[in-house]
Amino acid sequence: MQTILITGCSSGYGLETARHFHANGWSVIATMRNPSAAPFATSETLRVLALDVTDEDSIAVALELAGPIDVLVNNAGIGLFGALEHSPMQKIRDVYETNTLGTIAMTQAVIPQFRERGAGVIVNVTSSATLASFPLAAAYTGSKTAIQGFTRSLAHELLPHGIAMKLVEPGYGPTTAFAQNTDIRLEDVLPEPYGSYAAPILAAMAEPELSTTEADVAKAVWQAVHDQTGQPHFPAGADALALVA
Ligand SMILES: NC(=O)c1ccc[n+]([C@@H]2O[C@H](COP(=O)([O-])OP(=O)(O)OC[C@H]3O[C@@H](n4cnc5c(N)ncnc54)[C@H](OP(=O)(O)O)[C@@H]3O)[C@@H](O)[C@H]2O)c1
C-alpha cells in the first residue's frame, strides 16, 4: 500500500484529496495545524498529524512521525485579496511564508528519503492565478507563480533520482474555507478609489460562471500522482480548464 502525506487537510481541497486517496486504497497522512479539529475519524490507514508548514521543527517532527512516504502534496495555502497599496506587508509576508517558503521547506525535507529510495512524487498545488492574471490578487499570484518556476526547475535535478514534480492548478473554489481563512476585512484593503473598481469584480466572483469543486482538485491530484507520461501541469476545475483551452 502506498502512502501519501498531504498538507492543509482541515478543509477544502486538501480534505477532499485525503478522502479520495483513502477511499481508493491508499494510506493517508492528513496533516493540519490543529489535529484536534480533524474533520474525519482516523484509522490505521488514515492518520492525522500536526503540521505547520511555516515551522521547521513542526515539519521535522511530522515527517519523523509519518515514517516513509511515497507522495507529498503541498496543498496548504492562504489567500490575500485586495489592493496591494493597502495590503499590510506582514500579511504579504505570511502569504509567502505559507504558500511559497512552506512548500519549498516541505519539498526540501522529503527529498532525502525519495532520493535514497530512487522514487517519489511531489505535487505542488498552486492556482489558476498562474494560468491567467486576475485583478486584486498580486501578492497571492506572486506567491503561487514562484512555485510554478520552482517546480519546473527542480524537476530537472530530481528526475535522474526517480522523483517526479507535478503542478496542480485549481480554479476558484467558493465552497472551501479559503475566503474565510483570513482576518483581513475587505473594506480595509479596498478603500476608494479601489472600492469602486472592485465592486463589479466582487459581484462577478459571487456568481461565477465556472468554478472548481473539491472533487475536481482531488481527481487532478490523483491524475498527477499516477501520471506516467511526464505531464507536468494538471489544471483542476472547469474554470481552470477553460483558461488553458
Ligand atoms: N479556493 C480557491 O479559490 C483556490 C483557488 C486556487 C488555488 N487554491 C489553493 O488550494 C489550496 C487549498 O485551498 P482551499 O481552497 O482548500 O482553502 P482552505 O479550505 O482554506 O484550505 C487551506 C488549508 O491550508 C491550511 N493551512 C493554512 N496555513 C497553513 C500552515 N501554515 N501550515 C499548514 N497548513 C496551513 C489550512 O489549515 P488551518 O485549519 O490550519 O487554517 C487549510 O486546511 C491552497 O494552496 C490555495 O491557495 C484555492
Ligand as a Chemical Component Dictionary entry (heavy atoms), coordinates in Angstrom:
data_LIG
# 
_chem_comp.id                   LIG 
_chem_comp.type                 NON-POLYMER 
_chem_comp.pdbx_formal_charge   0 
_chem_comp.three_letter_code    LIG 
# 
loop_
_chem_comp_atom.comp_id 
_chem_comp_atom.atom_id 
_chem_comp_atom.alt_atom_id 
_chem_comp_atom.type_symbol 
_chem_comp_atom.charge 
_chem_comp_atom.model_Cartn_x 
_chem_comp_atom.model_Cartn_y 
_chem_comp_atom.model_Cartn_z 
_chem_comp_atom.pdbx_ordinal 
LIG N1  N1  N 0  -10.397 28.007 -3.068 1  
LIG C1  C1  C 0  -9.852  28.653 -4.094 2  
LIG O1  O1  O 0  -10.499 29.501 -4.725 3  
LIG C2  C2  C 0  -8.458  28.301 -4.545 4  
LIG C3  C3  C 0  -8.133  28.567 -5.887 5  
LIG C4  C4  C 0  -6.868  28.217 -6.356 6  
LIG C5  C5  C 0  -5.951  27.635 -5.507 7  
LIG N2  N2  N 1  -6.274  27.392 -4.203 8  
LIG C6  C6  C 0  -5.247  26.772 -3.378 9  
LIG O2  O2  O 0  -5.701  25.498 -2.956 10 
LIG C7  C7  C 0  -5.103  25.171 -1.708 11 
LIG C8  C8  C 0  -6.186  24.729 -0.754 12 
LIG O3  O3  O 0  -7.061  25.822 -0.558 13 
LIG P1  P1  P 0  -8.606  25.645 -0.191 14 
LIG O4  O4  O 0  -9.379  26.400 -1.167 15 
LIG O5  O5  O -1 -8.922  24.222 0.060  16 
LIG O6  O6  O 0  -8.676  26.511 1.162  17 
LIG P2  P2  P 0  -8.935  26.092 2.668  18 
LIG O7  O7  O 0  -10.209 25.349 2.790  19 
LIG O8  O8  O 0  -8.756  27.349 3.449  20 
LIG O9  O9  O 0  -7.722  25.093 2.973  21 
LIG C9  C9  C 0  -6.417  25.549 3.164  22 
LIG C10 C10 C 0  -5.718  24.659 4.140  23 
LIG O10 O10 O 0  -4.383  25.155 4.356  24 
LIG C11 C11 C 0  -4.138  25.076 5.745  25 
LIG N3  N3  N 0  -3.079  25.962 6.168  26 
LIG C12 C12 C 0  -3.037  27.313 6.150  27 
LIG N4  N4  N 0  -1.859  27.755 6.652  28 
LIG C13 C13 C 0  -1.159  26.637 6.998  29 
LIG C14 C14 C 0  0.118   26.412 7.560  30 
LIG N5  N5  N 0  0.937   27.429 7.918  31 
LIG N6  N6  N 0  0.540   25.140 7.763  32 
LIG C15 C15 C 0  -0.259  24.107 7.436  33 
LIG N7  N7  N 0  -1.489  24.242 6.922  34 
LIG C16 C16 C 0  -1.922  25.502 6.705  35 
LIG C17 C17 C 0  -5.461  25.373 6.409  36 
LIG O11 O11 O 0  -5.453  24.824 7.697  37 
LIG P3  P3  P 0  -5.856  25.542 9.060  38 
LIG O12 O12 O 0  -7.065  24.802 9.520  39 
LIG O13 O13 O 0  -4.687  25.298 9.942  40 
LIG O14 O14 O 0  -6.098  27.005 8.773  41 
LIG C18 C18 C 0  -6.414  24.615 5.499  42 
LIG O15 O15 O 0  -6.502  23.262 5.878  43 
LIG C19 C19 C 0  -4.336  26.413 -1.260 44 
LIG O16 O16 O 0  -2.967  26.250 -1.547 45 
LIG C20 C20 C 0  -4.934  27.521 -2.095 46 
LIG O17 O17 O 0  -4.001  28.573 -2.321 47 
LIG C21 C21 C 0  -7.517  27.702 -3.716 48 
# 
loop_
_chem_comp_bond.comp_id 
_chem_comp_bond.atom_id_1 
_chem_comp_bond.atom_id_2 
_chem_comp_bond.value_order 
_chem_comp_bond.pdbx_ordinal 
LIG N1  C1  SING 1  
LIG C1  O1  DOUB 2  
LIG C1  C2  SING 3  
LIG C2  C3  SING 4  
LIG C2  C21 DOUB 5  
LIG C3  C4  DOUB 6  
LIG C4  C5  SING 7  
LIG C5  N2  DOUB 8  
LIG N2  C6  SING 9  
LIG N2  C21 SING 10 
LIG C6  O2  SING 11 
LIG C6  C20 SING 12 
LIG O2  C7  SING 13 
LIG C7  C8  SING 14 
LIG C7  C19 SING 15 
LIG C8  O3  SING 16 
LIG O3  P1  SING 17 
LIG P1  O4  DOUB 18 
LIG P1  O5  SING 19 
LIG P1  O6  SING 20 
LIG O6  P2  SING 21 
LIG P2  O7  DOUB 22 
LIG P2  O8  SING 23 
LIG P2  O9  SING 24 
LIG O9  C9  SING 25 
LIG C9  C10 SING 26 
LIG C10 O10 SING 27 
LIG C10 C18 SING 28 
LIG O10 C11 SING 29 
LIG C11 N3  SING 30 
LIG C11 C17 SING 31 
LIG N3  C12 SING 32 
LIG N3  C16 SING 33 
LIG C12 N4  DOUB 34 
LIG N4  C13 SING 35 
LIG C13 C14 SING 36 
LIG C13 C16 DOUB 37 
LIG C14 N5  SING 38 
LIG C14 N6  DOUB 39 
LIG N6  C15 SING 40 
LIG C15 N7  DOUB 41 
LIG N7  C16 SING 42 
LIG C17 O11 SING 43 
LIG C17 C18 SING 44 
LIG O11 P3  SING 45 
LIG P3  O12 DOUB 46 
LIG P3  O13 SING 47 
LIG P3  O14 SING 48 
LIG C18 O15 SING 49 
LIG C19 O16 SING 50 
LIG C19 C20 SING 51 
LIG C20 O17 SING 52 
# 
